[in-house]
Amino acid sequence: MKIKKNVLLATVATAGIAFAGSVAAQDMYKSGVGGLYAGLNYTFMDVDFDGIASADVGTLSGKVGVMANEFLGIEARAGFGVDDDRIAGNKVELNSFFGGYATLNMVNQSPVTPYAVLGFTRVEATLGPVKDDDSDFSYGAGVNFQFAQNLSGNLEYMRYYDDSNVTVDGLGLGLQMNF
């Protein structure tokens, strides 16, 4: 299953990011309150169809946000599918997604900052000839690893979408610039 290989790769990458991030010990939120940030993520998505079948797809996304204070960030994200899968001969695509989120950051003295994410996501997906788009409450957790004063990496798990038939989960790796 592709997702297990991807989780292993993400774990190895996280260990490298943590090691590199431990070298820098400067304040990640250089600008403090009102500090702007932007980032890019690659996310390994698992699209599960009512526990009967699942597809592993990949997405590329961008985010922009502002730190309202040192603990609360407000951000917008948008992304699109870059790797599709097949189920029983039908192509599975996560065409696009976008949403608004709040991040709750556990700021501390180390270069590692855990955070939680809450918000709403609109997902557009295709399974064979059937195309669907809908919105749902989203949540997740992640860790930022500081590389330099203005640059950090992140590892994040998100539940983007969950309705009675379809669940979309993602494990993402990314980079973030603070301004």
C-alpha positions as CSV (number, residue, x, y, z in Angstrom):
1,M,0.0,0.0,0.0
2,K,1.5,3.3,-1.1
3,I,0.4,5.2,2.1
4,K,2.5,3.0,4.3
5,K,5.6,3.7,2.2
6,N,4.8,7.4,2.2
7,V,4.5,7.3,6.0
8,L,7.9,5.7,6.3
9,L,9.4,8.3,4.0
10,A,7.7,11.1,6.0
11,T,9.1,9.7,9.3
12,V,12.6,9.6,7.9
13,A,12.3,13.1,6.5
14,T,10.9,14.3,9.9
15,A,14.0,12.9,11.7
16,G,16.2,14.8,9.3
17,I,14.2,18.0,9.7
18,A,14.3,17.7,13.5
19,F,18.0,17.3,13.4
20,A,18.5,20.2,11.1
21,G,16.0,22.3,13.1
22,S,17.8,21.6,16.4
23,V,20.8,23.5,15.1
24,A,18.9,26.8,14.9
25,A,17.6,28.2,18.2
26,Q,16.2,31.6,17.1
27,D,12.6,32.9,17.5
28,M,10.4,31.4,14.7
29,Y,7.9,34.2,14.8
30,K,10.4,37.0,13.9
31,S,7.7,39.6,13.4
32,G,5.7,38.7,16.5
33,V,2.0,39.6,16.5
34,G,0.9,40.4,13.0
35,G,3.7,38.4,11.5
36,L,2.9,37.1,8.0
37,Y,3.9,33.7,6.7
38,A,3.5,31.7,3.6
39,G,4.3,28.0,2.8
40,L,4.1,25.1,0.4
41,N,3.2,21.5,1.3
42,Y,3.1,18.2,-0.5
43,T,0.5,16.0,1.1
44,F,0.0,12.2,0.8
45,M,-3.8,11.9,0.8
46,D,-5.8,8.8,1.6
47,V,-9.4,8.9,0.1
48,D,-11.4,6.2,1.8
49,F,-14.8,5.1,0.4
50,D,-16.9,3.8,3.3
51,G,-14.2,1.4,4.3
52,I,-14.7,-0.6,1.1
53,A,-11.9,0.8,-1.0
54,S,-9.3,3.5,-0.6
55,A,-7.1,5.5,-3.0
56,D,-3.7,7.1,-2.3
57,V,-3.3,10.5,-4.1
58,G,-0.9,13.3,-3.8
59,T,-1.5,17.1,-3.6
60,L,0.5,20.2,-3.7
61,S,-0.8,23.2,-1.7
62,G,0.1,26.7,-0.7
63,K,-0.9,28.6,2.4
64,V,-0.8,32.2,3.6
65,G,-1.4,33.4,7.1
66,V,-0.9,35.8,9.9
67,M,-0.1,35.3,13.6
68,A,-2.8,37.1,15.6
69,N,-0.7,36.6,18.7
70,E,2.1,34.2,19.5
71,F,-0.3,31.3,20.0
72,L,-3.0,31.9,17.4
73,G,-2.6,31.9,13.6
74,I,-5.3,32.5,10.9
75,E,-4.6,31.1,7.5
76,A,-6.0,30.2,4.1
77,R,-4.9,27.2,2.1
78,A,-5.5,26.0,-1.5
79,G,-4.2,23.0,-3.3
80,F,-4.6,20.6,-6.3
81,G,-4.0,17.0,-7.1
82,V,-0.6,16.0,-8.6
83,D,-0.8,12.2,-8.3
84,D,-3.9,10.1,-9.0
85,D,-4.9,6.5,-8.2
86,R,-7.2,3.8,-9.6
87,I,-9.9,1.7,-7.9
88,A,-11.4,-1.2,-9.9
89,G,-10.3,0.5,-13.1
90,N,-11.8,3.9,-12.2
91,K,-9.5,6.9,-11.9
92,V,-9.6,8.6,-8.5
93,E,-8.5,12.3,-8.4
94,L,-8.5,14.9,-5.7
95,N,-8.9,17.8,-8.2
96,S,-8.7,20.7,-5.8
97,F,-9.3,21.9,-2.2
98,F,-9.3,25.2,-0.3
99,G,-10.2,26.4,3.1
100,G,-9.8,28.7,6.1
101,Y,-8.2,27.6,9.3
102,A,-7.0,28.6,12.8
103,T,-3.8,27.3,14.2
104,L,-3.2,26.9,17.9
105,N,0.5,27.0,18.5
106,M,2.4,25.7,21.6
107,V,5.2,28.2,21.4
108,N,8.2,27.3,23.5
109,Q,12.0,27.9,23.7
110,S,13.0,25.0,21.4
111,P,13.1,25.1,17.6
112,V,10.1,22.6,17.6
113,T,6.6,24.1,17.8
114,P,3.6,21.7,18.0
115,Y,0.3,23.0,16.7
116,A,-3.3,22.1,16.2
117,V,-5.4,23.1,13.1
118,L,-9.2,23.7,13.0
119,G,-11.2,25.0,10.0
120,F,-13.3,24.2,7.0
121,T,-12.3,22.7,3.7
122,R,-14.0,22.5,0.3
123,V,-13.0,19.4,-1.6
124,E,-13.5,18.6,-5.3
125,A,-12.9,15.0,-6.2
126,T,-13.5,12.6,-9.1
127,L,-14.2,8.8,-9.0
128,G,-14.4,7.6,-12.6
129,P,-17.2,9.6,-14.3
130,V,-18.6,10.9,-11.0
131,K,-17.5,14.3,-9.9
132,D,-18.4,15.7,-6.5
133,D,-17.6,18.8,-4.4
134,D,-18.5,19.5,-0.8
135,S,-17.3,21.2,2.3
136,D,-16.7,19.9,5.8
137,F,-15.1,20.7,9.2
138,S,-11.4,19.9,9.2
139,Y,-8.9,19.3,12.0
140,G,-5.4,18.2,12.4
141,A,-2.1,18.5,14.3
142,G,1.5,19.1,13.2
143,V,4.9,20.2,14.2
144,N,7.0,23.1,12.8
145,F,10.8,22.6,12.8
146,Q,12.8,25.8,12.7
147,F,15.8,25.8,10.2
148,A,16.7,29.5,10.3
149,Q,15.1,32.6,11.7
150,N,12.7,33.0,8.8
151,L,12.5,29.4,7.5
152,S,10.8,26.3,9.0
153,G,9.6,22.9,7.9
154,N,6.5,21.1,9.0
155,L,5.0,17.7,9.3
156,E,1.2,17.6,9.6
157,Y,-1.7,15.2,9.7
158,M,-5.1,16.6,8.7
159,R,-8.6,15.1,8.4
160,Y,-9.8,17.3,5.5
161,Y,-13.2,15.8,4.9
162,D,-15.5,13.2,6.4
163,D,-19.1,12.4,5.4
164,S,-21.2,9.3,5.5
165,N,-19.4,7.8,2.4
166,V,-16.0,9.4,1.9
167,T,-13.1,10.3,4.2
168,V,-10.1,12.3,3.1
169,D,-7.0,12.3,5.4
170,G,-3.6,13.7,4.6
171,L,0.0,13.5,5.9
172,G,1.9,16.6,4.6
173,L,5.5,17.8,4.5
174,G,6.2,21.4,3.9
175,L,8.3,24.6,4.1
176,Q,7.2,27.9,5.6
177,M,8.7,31.4,5.3
178,N,8.0,34.0,8.0
179,F,8.1,37.7,7.1
